[in-house]
Structures are given as C-alpha cells and as structure tokens.
Amino acid sequence: MLIHDEIFTWEGWGGKLKLGSGKCRLRIYDLRKGKAANLAHLRPMIVVVSDVADSPMSIRSCSGHIATSVTRRFDIDPARMIFIEYYQPKSYGENDEHLIPERFEIVEFSWHEDKAFNPKYRPLNPPLKGTILPLLRETEREPP
C-alpha cells in the first residue's frame, strides 16, 4: 500500500552552495498494509525514487544521500527496506523513433552509523518486479 508520494528534496553537502542538493519523486510502500497485509515480508518497506526534470542532480549520483535522508525522515529501518531506482521509458531520435525501455534497479548499500555508502546496483528480478509493477501502475499519476 502506498503510504507516501511526493517530490522529495534533499539537502546537499555544500552548505550555502548547496552542492549535491536536488529533488526526485519519492514513493514509499508498506507491504504490511493493504492487500498484502496477510503475508510476512522480510523487507516490507519499498522505497521507489525517480528522476524529475528540473533537478540539478540525478538520483543515481546521490542514491546514498537520498537513502540516508529517507530512512531518517520516515523512520525506516534500512534492514527492512528495499530501495529501487525507477527510470521511465524515453524516446529519442529525430522523430522519436528509438525507445529506451523503462528500467528498475535495486540499490543495496553498506550502512555505517545510519548512513548509506557504497551503492551496488542490480536489475529487479521478475518475482519482485511482479509485486512492484502493479503498485507503481496504481500511482502513475503526477505526485501531489
């Protein structure tokens, strides 16, 4: 069940210069609620982030910083969370004749003193994608 959907802004590490700051679409799902509530999940918190057009930084370049900020702000245990980067399909070419398909990547972090480091990316496997995709499709509208 979707419990949060917003354009999330994160503060960078540059002080007044705001280096590394940006924004992304953030959706948080809690699998302990809604239709899947009767199933036990080892990692019931699903965090999905997506790039937004007017952000100075990409989610890929700041994934550890975003994950750290999200777990702190929403009091999420990193050991119970799946962090996913979602990239929407894009077309390109003179007449948009080429398509880059949508992409889902799970990001695994090393955690030290509640901070996410050393992101490792891997494609979302089919069983988990079968759970995530219907959740995302329900919330494809623009965030509030």
mmCIF file of the C-alpha atoms, coordinates in Angstrom:
data_MODEL
# 
_entry.id   MODEL 
# 
loop_
_atom_site.group_PDB 
_atom_site.id 
_atom_site.type_symbol 
_atom_site.label_atom_id 
_atom_site.label_alt_id 
_atom_site.label_comp_id 
_atom_site.label_asym_id 
_atom_site.label_entity_id 
_atom_site.label_seq_id 
_atom_site.pdbx_PDB_ins_code 
_atom_site.Cartn_x 
_atom_site.Cartn_y 
_atom_site.Cartn_z 
_atom_site.occupancy 
_atom_site.B_iso_or_equiv 
_atom_site.pdbx_formal_charge 
_atom_site.auth_seq_id 
_atom_site.auth_comp_id 
_atom_site.auth_asym_id 
_atom_site.auth_atom_id 
_atom_site.pdbx_PDB_model_num 
ATOM 1   C CA . MET A 1 1   ? 0.000  0.000   0.000   1.00 0.00 ? 1   MET A CA 1 
ATOM 2   C CA . LEU A 1 2   ? 1.253  3.457   -0.909  1.00 0.00 ? 2   LEU A CA 1 
ATOM 3   C CA . ILE A 1 3   ? 1.919  5.449   2.237   1.00 0.00 ? 3   ILE A CA 1 
ATOM 4   C CA . HIS A 1 4   ? 3.835  8.389   0.792   1.00 0.00 ? 4   HIS A CA 1 
ATOM 5   C CA . ASP A 1 5   ? 4.081  10.104  -2.629  1.00 0.00 ? 5   ASP A CA 1 
ATOM 6   C CA . GLU A 1 6   ? 5.822  13.442  -3.104  1.00 0.00 ? 6   GLU A CA 1 
ATOM 7   C CA . ILE A 1 7   ? 8.543  15.402  -4.804  1.00 0.00 ? 7   ILE A CA 1 
ATOM 8   C CA . PHE A 1 8   ? 11.291 14.876  -2.250  1.00 0.00 ? 8   PHE A CA 1 
ATOM 9   C CA . THR A 1 9   ? 14.085 17.411  -1.873  1.00 0.00 ? 9   THR A CA 1 
ATOM 10  C CA . TRP A 1 10  ? 17.385 16.628  -0.253  1.00 0.00 ? 10  TRP A CA 1 
ATOM 11  C CA . GLU A 1 11  ? 19.983 18.972  1.087   1.00 0.00 ? 11  GLU A CA 1 
ATOM 12  C CA . GLY A 1 12  ? 23.441 18.563  -0.325  1.00 0.00 ? 12  GLY A CA 1 
ATOM 13  C CA . TRP A 1 13  ? 26.748 18.724  1.421   1.00 0.00 ? 13  TRP A CA 1 
ATOM 14  C CA . GLY A 1 14  ? 27.895 22.113  0.153   1.00 0.00 ? 14  GLY A CA 1 
ATOM 15  C CA . GLY A 1 15  ? 26.457 24.374  2.839   1.00 0.00 ? 15  GLY A CA 1 
ATOM 16  C CA . LYS A 1 16  ? 25.372 27.682  1.308   1.00 0.00 ? 16  LYS A CA 1 
ATOM 17  C CA . LEU A 1 17  ? 26.492 26.486  -2.119  1.00 0.00 ? 17  LEU A CA 1 
ATOM 18  C CA . LYS A 1 18  ? 24.007 23.587  -1.881  1.00 0.00 ? 18  LYS A CA 1 
ATOM 19  C CA . LEU A 1 19  ? 26.340 21.225  -3.723  1.00 0.00 ? 19  LEU A CA 1 
ATOM 20  C CA . GLY A 1 20  ? 24.749 17.842  -4.254  1.00 0.00 ? 20  GLY A CA 1 
ATOM 21  C CA . SER A 1 21  ? 21.231 19.028  -3.449  1.00 0.00 ? 21  SER A CA 1 
ATOM 22  C CA . GLY A 1 22  ? 18.333 18.021  -5.633  1.00 0.00 ? 22  GLY A CA 1 
ATOM 23  C CA . LYS A 1 23  ? 14.885 16.534  -5.837  1.00 0.00 ? 23  LYS A CA 1 
ATOM 24  C CA . CYS A 1 24  ? 13.216 13.366  -7.022  1.00 0.00 ? 24  CYS A CA 1 
ATOM 25  C CA . ARG A 1 25  ? 9.869  11.641  -6.986  1.00 0.00 ? 25  ARG A CA 1 
ATOM 26  C CA . LEU A 1 26  ? 9.616  9.522   -3.862  1.00 0.00 ? 26  LEU A CA 1 
ATOM 27  C CA . ARG A 1 27  ? 7.061  6.793   -3.321  1.00 0.00 ? 27  ARG A CA 1 
ATOM 28  C CA . ILE A 1 28  ? 7.033  4.643   -0.198  1.00 0.00 ? 28  ILE A CA 1 
ATOM 29  C CA . TYR A 1 29  ? 5.012  1.450   0.001   1.00 0.00 ? 29  TYR A CA 1 
ATOM 30  C CA . ASP A 1 30  ? 4.362  -0.602  3.124   1.00 0.00 ? 30  ASP A CA 1 
ATOM 31  C CA . LEU A 1 31  ? 3.593  -4.212  2.195   1.00 0.00 ? 31  LEU A CA 1 
ATOM 32  C CA . ARG A 1 32  ? 2.258  -4.837  5.719   1.00 0.00 ? 32  ARG A CA 1 
ATOM 33  C CA . LYS A 1 33  ? -0.770 -2.751  4.790   1.00 0.00 ? 33  LYS A CA 1 
ATOM 34  C CA . GLY A 1 34  ? -3.427 -3.272  2.140   1.00 0.00 ? 34  GLY A CA 1 
ATOM 35  C CA . LYS A 1 35  ? -3.889 -6.416  0.050   1.00 0.00 ? 35  LYS A CA 1 
ATOM 36  C CA . ALA A 1 36  ? -0.548 -7.977  1.011   1.00 0.00 ? 36  ALA A CA 1 
ATOM 37  C CA . ALA A 1 37  ? -1.040 -7.457  4.747   1.00 0.00 ? 37  ALA A CA 1 
ATOM 38  C CA . ASN A 1 38  ? -1.646 -11.146 5.408   1.00 0.00 ? 38  ASN A CA 1 
ATOM 39  C CA . LEU A 1 39  ? 1.823  -12.096 4.103   1.00 0.00 ? 39  LEU A CA 1 
ATOM 40  C CA . ALA A 1 40  ? 5.016  -11.823 6.121   1.00 0.00 ? 40  ALA A CA 1 
ATOM 41  C CA . HIS A 1 41  ? 7.774  -9.846  4.389   1.00 0.00 ? 41  HIS A CA 1 
ATOM 42  C CA . LEU A 1 42  ? 11.396 -9.685  5.448   1.00 0.00 ? 42  LEU A CA 1 
ATOM 43  C CA . ARG A 1 43  ? 11.677 -6.265  3.838   1.00 0.00 ? 43  ARG A CA 1 
ATOM 44  C CA . PRO A 1 44  ? 8.185  -4.768  3.806   1.00 0.00 ? 44  PRO A CA 1 
ATOM 45  C CA . MET A 1 45  ? 9.194  -1.160  3.114   1.00 0.00 ? 45  MET A CA 1 
ATOM 46  C CA . ILE A 1 46  ? 9.620  -0.418  -0.597  1.00 0.00 ? 46  ILE A CA 1 
ATOM 47  C CA . VAL A 1 47  ? 11.163 2.944   -1.454  1.00 0.00 ? 47  VAL A CA 1 
ATOM 48  C CA . VAL A 1 48  ? 10.985 3.939   -5.130  1.00 0.00 ? 48  VAL A CA 1 
ATOM 49  C CA . VAL A 1 49  ? 12.790 7.036   -6.376  1.00 0.00 ? 49  VAL A CA 1 
ATOM 50  C CA . SER A 1 50  ? 12.653 8.550   -9.867  1.00 0.00 ? 50  SER A CA 1 
ATOM 51  C CA . ASP A 1 51  ? 14.394 11.482  -11.511 1.00 0.00 ? 51  ASP A CA 1 
ATOM 52  C CA . VAL A 1 52  ? 12.446 14.679  -12.097 1.00 0.00 ? 52  VAL A CA 1 
ATOM 53  C CA . ALA A 1 53  ? 13.221 17.003  -14.987 1.00 0.00 ? 53  ALA A CA 1 
ATOM 54  C CA . ASP A 1 54  ? 14.226 20.121  -13.078 1.00 0.00 ? 54  ASP A CA 1 
ATOM 55  C CA . SER A 1 55  ? 16.571 18.562  -10.502 1.00 0.00 ? 55  SER A CA 1 
ATOM 56  C CA . PRO A 1 56  ? 20.207 19.676  -10.678 1.00 0.00 ? 56  PRO A CA 1 
ATOM 57  C CA . MET A 1 57  ? 21.344 16.200  -9.535  1.00 0.00 ? 57  MET A CA 1 
ATOM 58  C CA . SER A 1 58  ? 20.297 12.714  -10.627 1.00 0.00 ? 58  SER A CA 1 
ATOM 59  C CA . ILE A 1 59  ? 19.121 10.015  -8.257  1.00 0.00 ? 59  ILE A CA 1 
ATOM 60  C CA . ARG A 1 60  ? 21.961 7.794   -9.471  1.00 0.00 ? 60  ARG A CA 1 
ATOM 61  C CA . SER A 1 61  ? 24.618 10.285  -8.418  1.00 0.00 ? 61  SER A CA 1 
ATOM 62  C CA . CYS A 1 62  ? 23.091 10.848  -4.965  1.00 0.00 ? 62  CYS A CA 1 
ATOM 63  C CA . SER A 1 63  ? 21.497 7.479   -4.116  1.00 0.00 ? 63  SER A CA 1 
ATOM 64  C CA . GLY A 1 64  ? 23.335 7.030   -0.807  1.00 0.00 ? 64  GLY A CA 1 
ATOM 65  C CA . HIS A 1 65  ? 22.485 10.535  0.315   1.00 0.00 ? 65  HIS A CA 1 
ATOM 66  C CA . ILE A 1 66  ? 18.824 10.069  -0.683  1.00 0.00 ? 66  ILE A CA 1 
ATOM 67  C CA . ALA A 1 67  ? 18.563 6.699   1.083   1.00 0.00 ? 67  ALA A CA 1 
ATOM 68  C CA . THR A 1 68  ? 20.099 8.154   4.243   1.00 0.00 ? 68  THR A CA 1 
ATOM 69  C CA . SER A 1 69  ? 17.726 11.147  4.183   1.00 0.00 ? 69  SER A CA 1 
ATOM 70  C CA . VAL A 1 70  ? 14.640 8.976   3.544   1.00 0.00 ? 70  VAL A CA 1 
ATOM 71  C CA . THR A 1 71  ? 15.383 6.476   6.315   1.00 0.00 ? 71  THR A CA 1 
ATOM 72  C CA . ARG A 1 72  ? 15.922 9.298   8.813   1.00 0.00 ? 72  ARG A CA 1 
ATOM 73  C CA . ARG A 1 73  ? 12.914 11.396  7.821   1.00 0.00 ? 73  ARG A CA 1 
ATOM 74  C CA . PHE A 1 74  ? 10.440 8.499   7.670   1.00 0.00 ? 74  PHE A CA 1 
ATOM 75  C CA . ASP A 1 75  ? 11.991 6.404   10.469  1.00 0.00 ? 75  ASP A CA 1 
ATOM 76  C CA . ILE A 1 76  ? 12.592 3.379   8.218   1.00 0.00 ? 76  ILE A CA 1 
ATOM 77  C CA . ASP A 1 77  ? 14.881 0.566   9.329   1.00 0.00 ? 77  ASP A CA 1 
ATOM 78  C CA . PRO A 1 78  ? 17.347 0.108   6.420   1.00 0.00 ? 78  PRO A CA 1 
ATOM 79  C CA . ALA A 1 79  ? 17.448 -3.645  7.067   1.00 0.00 ? 79  ALA A CA 1 
ATOM 80  C CA . ARG A 1 80  ? 13.687 -3.789  6.368   1.00 0.00 ? 80  ARG A CA 1 
ATOM 81  C CA . MET A 1 81  ? 13.768 -1.622  3.233   1.00 0.00 ? 81  MET A CA 1 
ATOM 82  C CA . ILE A 1 82  ? 14.151 -2.292  -0.494  1.00 0.00 ? 82  ILE A CA 1 
ATOM 83  C CA . PHE A 1 83  ? 15.460 0.794   -2.296  1.00 0.00 ? 83  PHE A CA 1 
ATOM 84  C CA . ILE A 1 84  ? 14.583 0.944   -6.009  1.00 0.00 ? 84  ILE A CA 1 
ATOM 85  C CA . GLU A 1 85  ? 15.539 3.442   -8.679  1.00 0.00 ? 85  GLU A CA 1 
ATOM 86  C CA . TYR A 1 86  ? 12.905 3.655   -11.416 1.00 0.00 ? 86  TYR A CA 1 
ATOM 87  C CA . TYR A 1 87  ? 13.692 5.117   -14.818 1.00 0.00 ? 87  TYR A CA 1 
ATOM 88  C CA . GLN A 1 88  ? 10.735 5.866   -17.098 1.00 0.00 ? 88  GLN A CA 1 
ATOM 89  C CA . PRO A 1 89  ? 10.859 4.897   -20.777 1.00 0.00 ? 89  PRO A CA 1 
ATOM 90  C CA . LYS A 1 90  ? 12.363 7.556   -23.045 1.00 0.00 ? 90  LYS A CA 1 
ATOM 91  C CA . SER A 1 91  ? 12.221 8.030   -26.772 1.00 0.00 ? 91  SER A CA 1 
ATOM 92  C CA . TYR A 1 92  ? 14.832 9.777   -28.854 1.00 0.00 ? 92  TYR A CA 1 
ATOM 93  C CA . GLY A 1 93  ? 15.770 10.407  -32.447 1.00 0.00 ? 93  GLY A CA 1 
ATOM 94  C CA . GLU A 1 94  ? 14.603 12.923  -34.991 1.00 0.00 ? 94  GLU A CA 1 
ATOM 95  C CA . ASN A 1 95  ? 11.054 11.558  -34.883 1.00 0.00 ? 95  ASN A CA 1 
ATOM 96  C CA . ASP A 1 96  ? 11.266 9.788   -31.509 1.00 0.00 ? 96  ASP A CA 1 
ATOM 97  C CA . GLU A 1 97  ? 11.703 6.520   -33.400 1.00 0.00 ? 97  GLU A CA 1 
ATOM 98  C CA . HIS A 1 98  ? 14.018 4.951   -30.803 1.00 0.00 ? 98  HIS A CA 1 
ATOM 99  C CA . LEU A 1 99  ? 12.928 3.842   -27.349 1.00 0.00 ? 99  LEU A CA 1 
ATOM 100 C CA . ILE A 1 100 ? 14.866 3.219   -24.181 1.00 0.00 ? 100 ILE A CA 1 
ATOM 101 C CA . PRO A 1 101 ? 12.592 0.927   -22.127 1.00 0.00 ? 101 PRO A CA 1 
ATOM 102 C CA . GLU A 1 102 ? 11.720 1.580   -18.507 1.00 0.00 ? 102 GLU A CA 1 
ATOM 103 C CA . ARG A 1 103 ? 14.256 0.258   -16.038 1.00 0.00 ? 103 ARG A CA 1 
ATOM 104 C CA . PHE A 1 104 ? 14.143 -0.801  -12.394 1.00 0.00 ? 104 PHE A CA 1 
ATOM 105 C CA . GLU A 1 105 ? 17.281 -1.181  -10.320 1.00 0.00 ? 105 GLU A CA 1 
ATOM 106 C CA . ILE A 1 106 ? 17.569 -2.362  -6.755  1.00 0.00 ? 106 ILE A CA 1 
ATOM 107 C CA . VAL A 1 107 ? 20.242 -0.498  -4.862  1.00 0.00 ? 107 VAL A CA 1 
ATOM 108 C CA . GLU A 1 108 ? 21.966 -2.257  -1.974  1.00 0.00 ? 108 GLU A CA 1 
ATOM 109 C CA . PHE A 1 109 ? 24.010 -0.137  0.429   1.00 0.00 ? 109 PHE A CA 1 
ATOM 110 C CA . SER A 1 110 ? 26.573 -0.678  3.123   1.00 0.00 ? 110 SER A CA 1 
ATOM 111 C CA . TRP A 1 111 ? 25.252 1.065   6.227   1.00 0.00 ? 111 TRP A CA 1 
ATOM 112 C CA . HIS A 1 112 ? 27.506 2.650   8.818   1.00 0.00 ? 112 HIS A CA 1 
ATOM 113 C CA . GLU A 1 113 ? 26.126 4.726   11.702  1.00 0.00 ? 113 GLU A CA 1 
ATOM 114 C CA . ASP A 1 114 ? 22.777 5.187   9.893   1.00 0.00 ? 114 ASP A CA 1 
ATOM 115 C CA . LYS A 1 115 ? 24.427 6.421   6.669   1.00 0.00 ? 115 LYS A CA 1 
ATOM 116 C CA . ALA A 1 116 ? 24.227 4.649   3.294   1.00 0.00 ? 116 ALA A CA 1 
ATOM 117 C CA . PHE A 1 117 ? 27.505 4.075   1.449   1.00 0.00 ? 117 PHE A CA 1 
ATOM 118 C CA . ASN A 1 118 ? 28.861 2.084   -1.468  1.00 0.00 ? 118 ASN A CA 1 
ATOM 119 C CA . PRO A 1 119 ? 25.721 1.592   -3.608  1.00 0.00 ? 119 PRO A CA 1 
ATOM 120 C CA . LYS A 1 120 ? 25.567 -1.626  -5.610  1.00 0.00 ? 120 LYS A CA 1 
ATOM 121 C CA . TYR A 1 121 ? 23.059 -1.798  -8.453  1.00 0.00 ? 121 TYR A CA 1 
ATOM 122 C CA . ARG A 1 122 ? 21.293 -4.833  -9.855  1.00 0.00 ? 122 ARG A CA 1 
ATOM 123 C CA . PRO A 1 123 ? 18.239 -5.312  -12.050 1.00 0.00 ? 123 PRO A CA 1 
ATOM 124 C CA . LEU A 1 124 ? 14.935 -6.017  -10.332 1.00 0.00 ? 124 LEU A CA 1 
ATOM 125 C CA . ASN A 1 125 ? 14.263 -9.754  -10.605 1.00 0.00 ? 125 ASN A CA 1 
ATOM 126 C CA . PRO A 1 126 ? 10.950 -10.972 -12.090 1.00 0.00 ? 126 PRO A CA 1 
ATOM 127 C CA . PRO A 1 127 ? 9.230  -12.159 -8.866  1.00 0.00 ? 127 PRO A CA 1 
ATOM 128 C CA . LEU A 1 128 ? 9.811  -8.845  -7.090  1.00 0.00 ? 128 LEU A CA 1 
ATOM 129 C CA . LYS A 1 129 ? 9.042  -6.912  -10.267 1.00 0.00 ? 129 LYS A CA 1 
ATOM 130 C CA . GLY A 1 130 ? 5.668  -8.694  -10.312 1.00 0.00 ? 130 GLY A CA 1 
ATOM 131 C CA . THR A 1 131 ? 4.960  -7.219  -6.880  1.00 0.00 ? 131 THR A CA 1 
ATOM 132 C CA . ILE A 1 132 ? 6.326  -3.723  -7.565  1.00 0.00 ? 132 ILE A CA 1 
ATOM 133 C CA . LEU A 1 133 ? 4.930  -3.087  -11.041 1.00 0.00 ? 133 LEU A CA 1 
ATOM 134 C CA . PRO A 1 134 ? 1.222  -3.171  -10.052 1.00 0.00 ? 134 PRO A CA 1 
ATOM 135 C CA . LEU A 1 135 ? 1.975  -0.821  -7.135  1.00 0.00 ? 135 LEU A CA 1 
ATOM 136 C CA . LEU A 1 136 ? 3.698  1.649   -9.452  1.00 0.00 ? 136 LEU A CA 1 
ATOM 137 C CA . ARG A 1 137 ? 0.971  1.461   -12.074 1.00 0.00 ? 137 ARG A CA 1 
ATOM 138 C CA . GLU A 1 138 ? -1.613 2.416   -9.444  1.00 0.00 ? 138 GLU A CA 1 
ATOM 139 C CA . THR A 1 139 ? 0.357  5.576   -8.677  1.00 0.00 ? 139 THR A CA 1 
ATOM 140 C CA . GLU A 1 140 ? 1.478  6.654   -12.162 1.00 0.00 ? 140 GLU A CA 1 
ATOM 141 C CA . ARG A 1 141 ? -0.307 9.963   -11.839 1.00 0.00 ? 141 ARG A CA 1 
ATOM 142 C CA . GLU A 1 142 ? 1.703  13.056  -11.018 1.00 0.00 ? 142 GLU A CA 1 
ATOM 143 C CA . PRO A 1 143 ? 2.625  13.390  -7.332  1.00 0.00 ? 143 PRO A CA 1 
ATOM 144 C CA . PRO A 1 144 ? 0.712  15.804  -5.135  1.00 0.00 ? 144 PRO A CA 1 
# 
